[in-house]
Amino acid sequence: MAWIALIIAGIFEWGWPLGLKLGLSEQGLRWGWLSFSLVSMLGSGTLLLIAQRTIPMGTAYAVWTGIGAVGAFVIGLLVFSEPATLARLFFVGLIVVGIVGLKLASS
């Protein structure tokens, strides 16, 4: 259950940078997207709190931020046409390896 909460918390982490990116336009603040960011932060933090009840804090935090970082990276590629250079893909791959390694090491 804790690992499922942690994975979902990491997925919620994708929402707040997306909401912040879309929360300001040339016309000003976009309150819907900013609210989406706040809800994502609250959901993410709450689920991290639950996960840390059984998963060590350092492991949970590293996995949580890693899932968030990889997800934000993929959203950047798919939604905002950010560059998918070999170097960027390689280093994000290292984050994925770290996440998997921490999961395997904590079992």
RODRENMAR-144844 format. One record per residue (C-alpha): residue in three letters; x, y, z; residue number from 1. Coordinates in steps of 0.25 Angstrom, whole numbers, plus 2048, in hexadecimal, padded with zeros to 3 digits. Each point is the difference from the previous one (the first is absolute). Layout:
// RODRENMAR-144844
<r:Ala; x:X; y:Y; z:Z; k:NUM>
...
This chain:
// RODRENMAR-144844
<r:Met; x:800; y:800; z:800; k:1>
<r:Ala; x:80B; y:80A; z:803; k:2>
<r:Trp; x:807; y:7FE; z:7F3; k:3>
<r:Ile; x:7F3; y:802; z:7F9; k:4>
<r:Ala; x:7FE; y:80D; z:808; k:5>
<r:Leu; x:80E; y:804; z:7FC; k:6>
<r:Ile; x:7FE; y:7FE; z:7F1; k:7>
<r:Ile; x:7F3; y:807; z:800; k:8>
<r:Ala; x:807; y:80B; z:808; k:9>
<r:Gly; x:80A; y:801; z:7F5; k:10>
<r:Ile; x:7F6; y:801; z:7F5; k:11>
<r:Phe; x:7F9; y:80B; z:808; k:12>
<r:Glu; x:80E; y:807; z:7FF; k:13>
<r:Trp; x:7FE; y:801; z:7F1; k:14>
<r:Gly; x:7F4; y:809; z:802; k:15>
<r:Trp; x:806; y:80C; z:807; k:16>
<r:Pro; x:80B; y:804; z:7F7; k:17>
<r:Leu; x:7F6; y:7FE; z:7F4; k:18>
<r:Gly; x:7F6; y:809; z:807; k:19>
<r:Leu; x:80B; y:80A; z:803; k:20>
<r:Lys; x:805; y:800; z:7F2; k:21>
<r:Leu; x:7F2; y:802; z:7FB; k:22>
<r:Gly; x:7FC; y:80A; z:80B; k:23>
<r:Leu; x:805; y:80C; z:7FA; k:24>
<r:Ser; x:7FE; y:805; z:7F3; k:25>
<r:Glu; x:801; y:80D; z:7F8; k:26>
<r:Gln; x:7F2; y:804; z:805; k:27>
<r:Gly; x:804; y:7FE; z:80F; k:28>
<r:Leu; x:7FE; y:7F5; z:80A; k:29>
<r:Arg; x:7F7; y:7F4; z:7FD; k:30>
<r:Trp; x:7FA; y:7FC; z:80D; k:31>
<r:Gly; x:7FB; y:7F3; z:7FB; k:32>
<r:Trp; x:80E; y:7FB; z:7FD; k:33>
<r:Leu; x:806; y:806; z:80D; k:34>
<r:Ser; x:7F5; y:7F9; z:808; k:35>
<r:Phe; x:803; y:7F3; z:7F9; k:36>
<r:Ser; x:80E; y:802; z:805; k:37>
<r:Leu; x:7FC; y:802; z:80E; k:38>
<r:Val; x:7F7; y:7F3; z:800; k:39>
<r:Ser; x:80B; y:7F8; z:7FA; k:40>
<r:Met; x:80A; y:805; z:80B; k:41>
<r:Leu; x:7F6; y:7FD; z:80B; k:42>
<r:Gly; x:7FD; y:7F2; z:7FA; k:43>
<r:Ser; x:80F; y:7FD; z:7FE; k:44>
<r:Gly; x:804; y:804; z:80E; k:45>
<r:Thr; x:7F5; y:7F9; z:806; k:46>
<r:Leu; x:803; y:7F3; z:7F9; k:47>
<r:Leu; x:80F; y:802; z:803; k:48>
<r:Leu; x:7FC; y:801; z:80F; k:49>
<r:Ile; x:7F9; y:7F3; z:7FF; k:50>
<r:Ala; x:80B; y:7F9; z:7F9; k:51>
<r:Gln; x:80B; y:805; z:80A; k:52>
<r:Arg; x:7F8; y:7F8; z:80B; k:53>
<r:Thr; x:807; y:7F3; z:7FB; k:54>
<r:Ile; x:80A; y:804; z:7F5; k:55>
<r:Pro; x:80D; y:807; z:806; k:56>
<r:Met; x:7FF; y:80F; z:7FE; k:57>
<r:Gly; x:80D; y:801; z:7F7; k:58>
<r:Thr; x:7FB; y:7F5; z:7F7; k:59>
<r:Ala; x:7F2; y:805; z:7FF; k:60>
<r:Tyr; x:805; y:80E; z:7FD; k:61>
<r:Ala; x:809; y:7FC; z:7F5; k:62>
<r:Val; x:7F6; y:7F7; z:7F9; k:63>
<r:Trp; x:7F5; y:80B; z:802; k:64>
<r:Thr; x:809; y:80B; z:7F9; k:65>
<r:Gly; x:805; y:7F6; z:7F6; k:66>
<r:Ile; x:7F2; y:7FD; z:7FB; k:67>
<r:Gly; x:7FD; y:80E; z:800; k:68>
<r:Ala; x:80C; y:804; z:7F8; k:69>
<r:Val; x:7FF; y:7F5; z:7F6; k:70>
<r:Gly; x:7F1; y:803; z:7FE; k:71>
<r:Ala; x:802; y:80F; z:7FF; k:72>
<r:Phe; x:80B; y:7FD; z:7F5; k:73>
<r:Val; x:7F7; y:7F7; z:7F8; k:74>
<r:Ile; x:7F5; y:80A; z:801; k:75>
<r:Gly; x:80A; y:80B; z:7FB; k:76>
<r:Leu; x:803; y:7F7; z:7F4; k:77>
<r:Leu; x:7F2; y:7FC; z:7FC; k:78>
<r:Val; x:7F8; y:80D; z:804; k:79>
<r:Phe; x:80A; y:80B; z:7FE; k:80>
<r:Ser; x:809; y:7FA; z:7F5; k:81>
<r:Glu; x:80D; y:802; z:809; k:82>
<r:Pro; x:80C; y:7FA; z:7FA; k:83>
<r:Ala; x:802; y:7F1; z:801; k:84>
<r:Thr; x:80F; y:800; z:7FF; k:85>
<r:Leu; x:808; y:7F3; z:802; k:86>
<r:Ala; x:807; y:806; z:80C; k:87>
<r:Arg; x:7F3; y:804; z:807; k:88>
<r:Leu; x:7FA; y:7F3; z:7FD; k:89>
<r:Phe; x:80C; y:7F9; z:806; k:90>
<r:Phe; x:800; y:808; z:80D; k:91>
<r:Val; x:7F1; y:7FE; z:802; k:92>
<r:Gly; x:803; y:7F1; z:7FE; k:93>
<r:Leu; x:80A; y:801; z:80B; k:94>
<r:Ile; x:7F5; y:805; z:809; k:95>
<r:Val; x:7F7; y:7F5; z:7FC; k:96>
<r:Val; x:80B; y:7F6; z:803; k:97>
<r:Gly; x:802; y:807; z:80E; k:98>
<r:Ile; x:7F1; y:7FF; z:803; k:99>
<r:Val; x:800; y:7F1; z:7FC; k:100>
<r:Gly; x:80C; y:7FE; z:808; k:101>
<r:Leu; x:7FB; y:806; z:80D; k:102>
<r:Lys; x:7F3; y:7F8; z:7FF; k:103>
<r:Leu; x:808; y:7F3; z:7FE; k:104>
<r:Ala; x:80A; y:803; z:80B; k:105>
<r:Ser; x:7F4; y:803; z:80A; k:106>
<r:Ser; x:7F9; y:7F3; z:7FE; k:107>
